C-alpha cells in the first residue's frame, strides 16, 4: 500500500515536471516568433 502511494506521488511529480517543461518550450517558441530585431546597416 505504502509503496503504491510513493510510486503514485513520484509519477505525479514527474508528470507535472514534464508538463511544465512542455509548456515552457511552447511559450519560448511563441515568443521567438514574435521577436523583432532592428535593422542595422554596417
Protein Blocks (a to p, Z undefined) as FASTA:
>chain_A
ZZmmmmmmmmmmmmmmmmmmmmmmmmmmmmmmmpccddddZZ
